[in-house]
Amino acid sequence: MVNPEADLDDRPFKRRRMSLEADLEQKDIMEALDTDGAQAETVMEEPSTQELHSKNKGKGKDTKKKGRRDRRATSYHKENKGGESTWEGTETPEGPKLPRLPKRQCALLIGFCGSGYNGMQMYPPPLKTIEGTLFKALVEAGAVSQDNANDPVKVALARAARTDAGVHAAGNIVSLKMIMHVPGIPDLVGRVNELLPPEIRLWGYVRAQNSFNARLACDSRKYTYYFPSYLLIPPKPGSNLHRVLAQHAESLGHNGSILSHSFWDNPNSSKEDDMRRKRAWRVTQDRIADLRTAAQKFIGTHNFHNFTVGRDASDKSNMRHMKSIEIADPVTHGDTEWVSVLFHGQSFMLHQVRKMMSSLVLSCRTNTSPNIVTELYKNPDAFIPKMPSLGLLLEEPIFASYNSRMNTVNEKHKPDSPDYRPMIDFEPYRSQINEFKDQFIYKNMREIEDRDGLFDAWIRMVDNYAGNDLLYLNPEGIIPDVAIIKKGDKRENPFRERRVFDATSFSEGDHIKTKLQQAEDGRGEDEDGEDGDSDREAKLDKKQLAETEG
């Protein structure tokens, strides 16, 4: 028997993609002789719903207007009264224009360590972003002409997955119209990498269809979350969370000793001794099995409204499809044991992976029934803390549908044909990517944890919480009324998240140890949101929330 829910995720996405492909099919045939310069350029964009409806009615109106661009491809804003904007060091020099060179729609395969950057998506200076740094290098290498150097919208810049400030990516795709053959530069990839800082890499690029848009063509994304296994140790006896959870378990008819663990044979031990013993602790296979069992509750199509911010439970955009979750066996680096969890889903909302990971860790360490995940899909709003940004990594976006279509197209052409379109595939660069991950991403995570104990500070902050927001962590796996968030009702002692756990790099002037200690104690800079999330995020409208997805 067919499960209608299993394919729920595919229907709207497929219908939309099919309508777009039908509308753009004729334009894909005309892929020749497109030259540089703002006046000579035609940038392909997704037709609006209204435009498609108009075409379907046969009104024959010309919906393409002069200067129309895909505004969703990048957040472009005019910066001064004159209406000019220069992107992160790119300037249009005065003097005679250089000869125009043909450009083609391309997919760029990149990777980066996001520490020190304000996210993936380009914004005007002074914000330092991955796209801004990449775009500047492309201009300097000659892959983007000086005519287009001050406006990335002119080359239809888009990305497959948007990442927040500090978040890393082993693989991501940027699409744009690019000069593929720059005179005097036989190795364009090598030249761009010379101009890029070592924490951003261009793995390669491929010619794509004229209508290709990295965000719209992406079928799914893979994220990894990497954390020390000691986070799975239950709360320390005497801590606030241990006390309130034990009392609530007893009120449900369970023994409060459900939270007991042999690790805490000395509840009066010092913080320093606890940290030393946590690093030496090794998780059991039974606990990993519990984690895997709980993770299976995420597979399929569900309402993830409690795993993001700013969305009502009734919002249909909360319905997301998880394809798989893989939890690897623990590995030891230095003194600390680490666990990696690979999430594969069609798309992810703001903070969704961090909140999913948090629910898994917190439920397993408190012996909460795995059914709590199912309860969190239901209408009552509940608060789920975010895991630290430090452990999050975008592995790669997937383009299965696009590659399948290109396979069909390529049956009629040889690889050296101008009409041949290579697959979008990170596999040829796997050894380079793995080396980059070890050197720039995993090394950064482990060094910060070893030096500052950031994950330990986060779990101590959670264990110091004495309110009702986390009382759904109970043996029954139910959300009690006191833990339900009701709009307009002021809660007593709401959970407050700390900004320090959104960072992935720290300079000497950051006083990180002081900030982490303040976070543990419930002090320091919090995110000030009424429901535990930042006010800025809680006030985002639907369009802004859609732009945060990846």
N, C-alpha and C positions, 0 to 999 in steps of 0.2 A: 504494500500500500504506500502511495506517495505521501510524504509529509509536506503539507503546503507551506509550513513555516520554514522548511529547509531552504526553499528557493525564494523566500520573501525578499531577501536582500538583492537578488539578481534582477528582479523584474523592473523596478524603476530605473536602475542603472543601465540595464540593457536597452530598455525602450529609448532612453535618452541618447545613449551612444549610437543606436541604430538610426535614429532620426537625424543626428548630427552627421553620421557617415553618409547617409543618403543625400543630405543637402550639400556636402562638400565633395562628393565623389567626382563630379565633373571638374572641380577646381584642381583636384589631385592629378588629372591628366595633363594639365598645363603647367609643367614644372620647369620650363626652360627660360633662359635669358632674362632672369630677374637681376637688376643691377642696383648698385648702392645709390644713396642719395634719397633724401626725404620725399622729393616729388616723384621719383621713379619707383617708389616702393609700394607694394601692396602687402599688408600684414593680415594673415588669416586669423579669424577669431571665431569663437563659438557663437552661432546665431542665437538671439534671445528667443524665449518661448513665443513672444508676440510676433517676431519675424517669421518663425517657422509656421505659426498659425496663419499668418497672412499669405505665405507662399502656398500652403495647403489649400487655401480658398481660391487660389488662382487669380488673385487680384493683379499680379504682375508688377507690383510696385518695386522700385529699385531701393532696397533697404540699405545698400552700401553708401555711406555718406563720406564726404571728404574729411580726412583726419580721424576717421573712426578707428579706435584701437581697443584691444582687449585690456580694459582697465583692471581686470582681475589678475592679469599676468604679473603686475608689480604695483606696489604702493607708490605712485608717483605724485608728488605734490610740488607746486611752484614754491620757490624758496624766498624770492624777493619781489618787490613791487614791480620790477621790470618784467616779471614772468619768466626769468631765466633760472635754470637750475643746473648745477654741476655736481656730478656724482663722485664723491669720495676721491677727489684728486684728478678727475678727468676734465680736461679743458679743450675747447675747440680753438685751435690756433688761427690767428688772422693770416691773410695772404691767399695766394691762388689755391684753388682746390686741387687735390690730387686726382688722377684718373680714376674713374669708377671701376670697381672690380665686381664681378658677379658674386652673389651670395646665395646660399642655399639653407633651407630649413634643416637644422641639425639637432641631434640629441647628444649632449655632453655628459659623460659619466665622470662624476667627481666623488671625492671623499674629503672629510675634514674633521679636525678636532675643534669643537666649538668653544673651548675655553677662551675667554677674553673677547668674544664676539656677541653682538646683540641679536643673535638668531640668524636664520638662513635668509629670510626675505629682505630685499633691498629697501633701505630708507635713505632720505637725504642726509648729508653730513650734519652734525658730527658723529652720528651713530655709525659704528663699525660693524659691518655685516659680512657674511660669507659671500653673498651675491655681489655686493659692492666691490669687494676685493677681487673677485673673479672677473667682474666686468671691466675693471680698471686694467687688469692684466691682458684681457682680450683686446682692449683698445690699443694698449702699448705694443702688443704683438702684431697688430694690423688685422686681426680677425674681425674686428668691428671698426668701421670707417670713422674718421673724424667727424663726418657729417652726422653720425648717429651717437657720438661719444657722450653727448650731454643728455640723452634721453633713451633709456633702455626699452621704453615702450615701442620705439621705432623698429626694434628688431624682435618684437613679440616675446620678450623674456618671460619664461614661466618655469616653475619647478614642480617636480612630482610630489614632494613631501616637504611641508614647512616644518622647521624645527625651532624650538624656543631658544632663548638666550642661553648659551653655554652647552647646549645639547650637541652631541657628536653624531657623525654619520660616516660609516664605512663606505656606503654607496648612496648616491642620490643622482637624479637626472635633472639637468637644466636644458630647456629647449629654447632655441633662438635662431634667427636668420643670421648666418655667419659666412664670412669669406673663408672658404675652405683651402684655397691655394694662394698664399701670400708670397709675392715675389721676393726672392732672396732668403726664404725660410723653408728649407727642405723638411724640417721636423717641427711642425707647428705645436704638437703636444709638448715636446721638449722645451721649446721656446716659452710657451705659456708657463710651464712649471718653473723655469728659471726666474720668471717675473713674480711668481706666487711665493708667499711665505711657506716654509716647510710643513706647516700644519694644515695646508690646503693643497690637495693634489687633483690634477686632471688625469684620470686614468686613460681616457681616449674619447673619441667622438665618432658618430656615424651619421651618414646622410639619412634624413627622414622624409616622410611625405610632407608636402607643403602645408597640409592641414594639421600636422602633428602638434599637439599641445601636451606637455609633460604631465600636467595635472589631470586633464580630461582623459588621456589615453591610459593612465595607470589603473591596473586592475586591483592591485592590493599592495600592501606594504608589510615589511618585516621589521620588528623592533626587538632588541635584546635588553633585558634588565639584568644587572650584575650586582650581587650583594654578598656581604659576609654571612656565612652560615650561622654565626652566633645570634643573629637577629631572631632565630627560631627558638631560642631559650625563653621559657615563660618569664613573666614579670617577677622581679625580685620581691620576696616576701617583705612586707612592711612598706612597699611603695604604694602610692595612692591608687594606681590602676589595679594592683593585686587586691587591695582591700575592697574597692567598690565592685569588682567582678566576682570576688568570692562571696560577698554579701548577696549579690543578685542571684548567683547560682544557688545559694541556700534558699532564697525566697522561691525558687522554682522547684525545690525539693531535691536538689543535688548537694553532694558533700562539697564544701568549700575547698577541700584538699585536691580537687580536680586540677588545680593550678600548681600543685607541688612538683618539684623536680630535684633530682639528686645534685644538680649543679650548685644549688643554693644550700649546701650543708652548713654554711656559716653565714646567716643573714646579716651579720654585723660586719662583714668584710668591707674593706675600703674600696673606693672607686678605682684606684690604681691597681689593687690586687684583682678586682673583678675584671678589669680590662686585660690584664696579663693572662688570666685564666680563660677568658672568652676567646682570645686569639689561639690558645692551645686546644680549645674544645673542638670536637669533630661531631658533625650531625650523624645520626643513625639512618640506616636505609629505611626504617619504618617511618621516620619523620619525612623523609623525601617522598615516600609513597603517599603519605597523607597530603603533601603539597600537590602531587600529581593528581590525586583523586579530586581535590578541590578545584584544580585548574580545569578539569573536564567540564565543570559547570558553566564555563564561559563559551564552550564550543557551540556554534550555531548562531542564529539570529535572535537578538534580545534587545530589550529596552535598557540602554546603559545610562539613563538620566542621572543616576546617583554616582556615576563614575566620571563626571565632568562638572563644569560650572555653568551657571547662567541659563539653564534649560529647564522648562517645565516637563513634568512626566508625560504630559499629553502631546508633546512635540514629536511628530513622526520622524524628525531627523535624528532622534535618539536611537532609532533602530539600526543596529550595526551587526555585521556578520563576522564572527571569528572562525577562521578556517582551521587553525591548529595552535596548540601551545605545547612546546617541548621543554622539559626541564632536564638539564644535563646532570650527570653525576658530579658531585663536588670535586674541585681541584684545589690544591694548596699552593700558594705563592708566598714565600717568606714564612712567617709564622701563622698567617691567616688562611682559613679555608673559605673558598668562594663558590657561589652557586650562580649559574646563568640560566635565564628563562627566555625562550624565544617565542614571541607573539607574532602570529601571522593573521592579519585581518584585512578586510577590504579597505577600510579607512578608519581613522581614529580621531576622536574629538579631543579638545583641549584637556590635557592632563590625564587622559583616559588610561594610558599604560601605567603611569605612576600610581593611580588610584586602584587599578586592578591588582597591581603587584602588592600594594599595601594591604588590600583586603585578604589576599592569600597569606601573606606573612602574619598579619595580626590574628587571623582566624586559626591558623595552624599552631601558633605559639600559645594560644589560650584554649586549645582543645574545643574550639567552637565547631558545631555541626557544619559540614559543607553545604547544607541547605540554606545557609545564610546568603550565599551568592544568589540563589533563586529568589529569596525574599527581597533582596536589594533591587531586583528588576521591577518590583511592583510599585504601586503609586506612592506610598509614603516616602517622603524625602528624608534621607538620613545622611549623616556626615561621614565621609571617609577621608582620612588624612592622606596627603600625597607623600610617597616615598621621595627621598632626596633626588634632585636632578642628576647628581654625580653618576649614578649607576645606569643612566638611560643612553641607549645607542640605537640610531636608525641603521639597520643592516643594509637594506636595499628596497627599492620599489620594484614591482613585478609588472611586466607588460605582455602577458600571455596572449591576450586577444589581438593586440597589435602585431605581435610576432607571427601569430597564426595567419593573419591576413597577408602579411608580407611574404610568408612562405608561399602562399598561393600566387601572389604577384610575381615572385622570383622564379616560378616554374617556367616562365616564358623568357627569362633573361639569364645571361651569364654574369658571373660576379664582376666582370670588367665593363658591363653595360651601364650607361648613364641612368637607366631606369631601374637598376638593381638596388634594393633597399636592405641593408644588413639588419640582422636581428639586434635588439637592445639587450645585451647580455653582459653581466659582470664576470662571468666565469673565466674568460681569458686573462683577467687581471687578478685572479684569486690570490696568487702568491704575493703580489705586491700589496694587495688589500690586507691580507693577514699580517704581513710585516708592519704595515702602517698602523694597524690596530694595536699591535703589541707595543710599538714604540711610542705612539702619541696618545692613544686612548686608554687602553688598559693600564699602562704604566702610570698615567696621570691619576686614574682612579685609585690605584693601589698606593701610590705615594702620598696622596692626600689623606687616605684612610690611615696609613701607617703613622704618618706624622701628627695628624690632628684628631683622629678618631671620630670622623664626621658621622658615620653610621651609628656609632655608639651614642653620640650626643643626641641623634634623632630618636633612637629607641628609648633613651632615658627621658627625653621630653615627653614622649607618649606615656611612659610609665608614671610620670609625675602628674598626669591629668586625673582630677578627682571628680569630674562632672558626669553627666548622664549620657553624653553623646555617643559613647562607645559601648553602651550596655547591650547592644546587639551581639557582642562577643560573649555568647553564652552556650551551654551544652545543647539547648533546644534549637538554636539557629533561628530565633524569632526576633523581631524588632519590637521592643516594648514601647508603650505609648510615650514614656518619658524621653525616649531617644528619637522620636519623630519630630522633624522640624516643620513647624507650622508658620506659614508666611504671616507676618504682622505680629506674631507673638515673640516677646523678648524672652530669650532663654537665660536661665541662671547658669553661670559659669560655662559658656560655650568654649569649645576647643579653639585655640588660637594657633595658627601655623606661623612659622618664623621664616623670614626672607632668606636667612643665611643658608637654608637647605635648598634654595633655588639656584645657588651658585655652584660652579664647577671648577673655579680657579680662584686663588687667593694670593695677594701680594703681601709682603712683609708689613705694609702699612694697614692691612685690613684688620689686624688684631683678631685673627680668626679664633684663637683659643678662648679669648674673652667673650666673643659673640656666641660661641658654642656653649660655653658655661651659662651665659644668660639665657640661651634658648632652653637648656635643660631645666633651668629654674623657673621657666615660665616668664622670663623677662626679655628685654631686648626688643628689637624692631619686629613687630608682627605684621600680618597682612591685612589686619583691620576690617575684614569682611564680617558682615552680620552672621553669615553661616559658616565662618571659618575660612572662607576663601577671600581673596582680595576684592575690595570694593570696585577697583578698576575692571576686573574680570567679570564680576557679578553684573555690571552695568552694560556689558557689550551687547549690541543688538544682533539679530540673526545673521546679517551679512558679515559683521565683524567676527562672529563666532565661526562662521563658515570659513573665513580666511585663516583661522588658526588651526584648521584641520590638517592632518598629515597621514 
